[in-house]
Amino acid sequence: MRFQSMASSILYRETCPSIKGILLLDSEGKRVAVKYYSDDWPTISAKSAFEKSVFTRTQKANARTEADIAMFDNYIVVYKFVQDLHFFVIGADVENELFLATVLQGFIDAVSFLLRSNFDKIEALANLDLILLCLDEMVDGGMILENDGNIISGKVETHSRDEAAPLADQTLSQALATAREHLTRSLLR
């Protein structure tokens, strides 16, 4: 019985679309938010070298109106540039490019909603906790959970509004907002 369960789990992983990583870089190729879901790049330096390579090879592309697709080192990279931010989704060479493109568009849509369509590096860094939460809502261990930007941003927004949650479960900006609110209340008494 255990063998059958393990075999079905392996089959699911082999047939279910997955991704290797999601990169959000600025217009100079520097990290804004990055998540890897594979051990293909085992060290920080390997990850940085891959990011630099991807950025350098795509920098001259005109991927502003719609997503573009490229092959890099046996990986499919789907990417799009929006104002100051460069969005990338990396998949294995056997993945469906259209599915990777829907994941990319879902991420862009969610970030657009959360940043109020202000795709600026400073705005992205100020809301880094929300962007990372978007990634967590989208992908778990490389397995795509959700690719609809409206649903993703709705879940993230719900998390960010939950002020009744314990401080340990809140994001940094939530905890600061809660502390600020409590301080204001105590000063007004």
DAKA-V487776 format. One record per pair of residues at least 4 apart in sequence whose C-alpha atoms are under 6 Angstrom apart, sorted by the first residue. I is the first residue (numbers start at 1). J is the second residue. Records with the same first field share a line. If there is no record, write none. Layout:
BEGIN
I->J ; J
END
This chain:
BEGIN
12->16
18->142 ; 143 ; 144
19->90 ; 91 ; 142
20->37 ; 38 ; 90 ; 91
21->35 ; 36 ; 37 ; 90
22->34 ; 35 ; 88 ; 89
23->34 ; 87 ; 88
24->32 ; 33 ; 34 ; 86 ; 87
25->29 ; 30 ; 31 ; 32 ; 85 ; 86
26->30 ; 84 ; 85 ; 86
27->84 ; 85
29->55
37->141 ; 142
41->46 ; 47
52->56
55->59
63->67 ; 68 ; 80 ; 81
64->80 ; 81 ; 82
67->79 ; 80
68->78 ; 79
69->77 ; 78
70->76 ; 77
71->75 ; 76
74->93
75->91 ; 92 ; 93
76->90 ; 91 ; 92 ; 93
77->89 ; 90
78->88 ; 89
79->87 ; 88
80->87
81->85 ; 86
83->119
84->120
89->104
103->147
105->109
106->147 ; 148 ; 149
107->149
108->112
109->149
110->149 ; 153
111->115
112->116 ; 117
124->128
138->144 ; 145 ; 146
139->143 ; 144 ; 145
149->153
150->154
153->157
167->175
170->174 ; 175
END
